Amino acid sequence: MFPFLVLILLSLSWRISASAQPAEEFLRCLSLRFHNSSSIAKLVYTYHNSSYSSVLKSSAQNFRFTTPSTPTPLAIVTPFHASHIQATVYCCRKHGLQVRTRSGGHDFEGLSYTTAYKVPFVVIDLVNLQSVQVNVEKATAWVESGATVGELYYEIARKTRTLAFPAGIGHTVGIGGQLSGGGLGPLFQKYGLASDNVIDARLIDAYGRILDKKSMGKDLFWAIRGGGGGSFGIVLAWKLKLVPVPANVTACTVRKTLEQNATKLVHQWQSIARKFPKEIQSSIAIARVSSSEDGKMTIQASYGSVFLGSIDELIPLMEEKFPELGLVKEDCLEMSWAESILYGALSIIGLPLETLLNRTQKSALSQTFFKAKSDFVKQPISESGFEGLWPKFYEDEAKSAVMVLVAYGGKMDEIPETEYPYPHRAGNLYSILYVVNWEEEENKNSEKFMNWMRRVYSYMTPYVSKSPREAYVNYRDLDIGTNKFNHDKGSYTEAKVWGLKYFKNNFDKLVYVKTKVDPQNFFKHEQSIPPLF
């Protein structure tokens, strides 16, 4: 039987060249571990399979990593069952292949489906593991890692308007990746991060064992909830605690240009927004626009908020807390929580909830070429500081750039920074996400856009957190440091450069957990947690 399976594998028009010997050995190993020849043909893709390229690019969200020069995997495995992952982990270990695990493909540096290293690797694409089971009575959900945030939201909304989950507004993001690194969203001031609301998980470790919360132990369970993906194992599914929301929430948008006093309002917002009631999530998106009056370029600040209550409750609150903004009823809409996610992501009213199921929705962070960075702000930036930043948005490279400020406070101030791996809690006024996009025909000059981003980041140095300059692991940025590998050994010293930025003092505990559960460093990538050797 086994020789027959090998014959099937090697006759499926796959390229197995002399230089691709590891691929042949890997496929032969899989044939011995799998027990159904037809399932192998459906699960495994290599270079000359007609679907290889389309499967590889199917959820590669940053098109920077879909060019001909991008390193590609020896094989893509699309498991339907945990046993398929166990077999793949076993064969990769046996033949010295690295593993990349892809949930939704939104890793900002493409680390879930490519590598910056010259090493053979296999992608485990969890696209077929997308079950979502919502229990309204218990206010819980079990979600497989290949499901998207939007698919989770849709299943909740199908059953109730009064439960939600505090993940992000990017509905195409894979739930596995988001939970692995934290998960910021419109409810985090009220309920904390997405990863703060994980109550159980099923994980395959480096030895192929399936572990749950009890069997993996408290340290590993702590690490997978915010310690970054690709370091500790492959999470099959997550049990989530759902949270109560009103049947209707209020979403508001107010846009102000420089000519409408935007600089002063942004400056004021910094000190005010973190003191808003927990029921208000507030953010500002800053970008270059054409002035409606004379067509000249200007800077626009779009103030967005989601309030767990009615318009009539919100307006007097904002008149008291931030009267300078001038929020009026006409700036706001009442809708269900799930509808507010679509409105926040796409700024379109009345979209059907089925839009949450669209995995290929284009945004500034998906289905496009982009570079992103992050920061945290602990002291208000002066008006002159912002005025010095605005000219950079008039540069040619910034035509599709945006800077998003998200207010902290509320529940985030109450959770100790060591409670979970994500440490950016009390003491932060807001976080910043910087993004610059460009078109396919401009990608040959991608460095000019990347350099624009680096100039902005450099300019912001005096105004943001220091020692370390903090960053958010789900907004991955290889500019802040990478691991260098010597065979199976990762360097703690090199990793600490970027590790302290993402995790602050939690980095050493993550290293301790890694050393305990994966001492041979099987699960590794350019910014994975290293074990101590």
Disulfide bonds with the S-S distance in Angstrom:
Cys29-Cys91 2.14
Cys252-Cys332 2.16
